[in-house]
Amino acid sequence: MGHKKKEIKIAHNKLLKKFKRFVGPVFVVVMIALVFFIREDNFVASFLSSPVEFVFVGDIMLSRQIGKIIDREDNPNFPFARMVETIQEADIAFGNLETPISTRGVDQGSIYSFRADPRVILGLKWAGFDVLSIANNHTFDWGDDAFLDTRMHLEAQGISTIGGGKDYDEAHSHVRFEKKGQVFCFLGYSEFTAGRGTVHSGPAMARLNKEQIIADIKNAKDYLCEVTIVSLHWGEEYKTNANWTQKDLARSFIDAGAKIVVGHHPHVVQEIEEYNEGLIAYSLGNFIFDQNFSHDTRQSVVLSVILEKNQIKTVTPIPIKFTDKFEPYIFDKL
């Protein structure tokens, strides 16, 4: 019996030595992993709090006189050349594309019907645009085929579109971006839909409807959109002040959970206001357009907005003017 106890004790001591030899390295590995985790966690926290810069521009029209200038210069980058650094340096750049891009379609008979050659897509891509609204009164100037081509050409170059789609649901879908650990979603709508804003439309445009937009904003939140940006094509042309209907609508969208509301269509700059921890730019005026016919249309703004931890940190309106060839360039003040 004593002999067996001695054997058990010897075996226990050997096991204990092996355990100590095993635990030592494991302990070291665990400690190193813990230190790395803490450092990594701090790095991730720092990364997640990194600022994200948005650049918003107004109406982009690449037909009519602009199209002729692009042809003469033989350069689709030409309209953007003086502003390319500002756009490219942004984490996300947005604009309102007020031109169908296609070689197909039938002119729908508008007094102003726009259609641009598909090579203009190369200029938009080079300039650095990430997302464009196609919810506006010129999107269907050349009918369904040209509209569908526009989306196809843009998406082939990695440029997302909002406010239009093959049907109502797609037109109302948000576009999602993930930047520096944060999630941003865009929605687009137009007051003017040429009869394409019903649930039975196909192709369709997202119509400016208060209840539906609020529902879309809440739906985006359900899809874990931390910051929602709403684009609105609305208002009265050449009016330098938003009307009370616009103000009520924009503020209701901020109250519903949107962080930024950007407007376009008037072709001139309107108010920019901070409201309920959100931002509203009622009209950003033109960005690329052949409308140098008045003091108000010869100048505009590009809006730089920096968000950090899903909160607006800085808002910087960048004044721009236009050359005789309609090129936007930064100007000291309006």
Secondary structure as UniProt FT lines:
FT   HELIX           2..48
FT   STRAND          52..60
FT   HELIX           64..73
FT   TURN            76..77
FT   HELIX           78..83
FT   HELIX           84..88
FT   STRAND          92..97
FT   TURN            118..119
FT   HELIX           120..127
FT   STRAND          131..133
FT   TURN            137..142
FT   HELIX           143..156
FT   TURN            157..158
FT   STRAND          160..162
FT   STRAND          164..165
FT   HELIX           168..171
FT   STRAND          175..179
FT   TURN            180..181
FT   STRAND          182..190
FT   TURN            194..195
FT   TURN            199..200
FT   STRAND          204..205
FT   HELIX           210..222
FT   TURN            223..224
FT   STRAND          227..233
FT   TURN            237..238
FT   HELIX           244..255
FT   TURN            256..257
FT   STRAND          260..264
FT   STRAND          272..275
FT   TURN            276..277
FT   STRAND          278..281
FT   STRAND          286..288
FT   TURN            292..293
FT   TURN            295..298
FT   STRAND          299..308
FT   TURN            309..310
FT   STRAND          311..322
FT   TURN            324..325
FT   STRAND          328..330
//
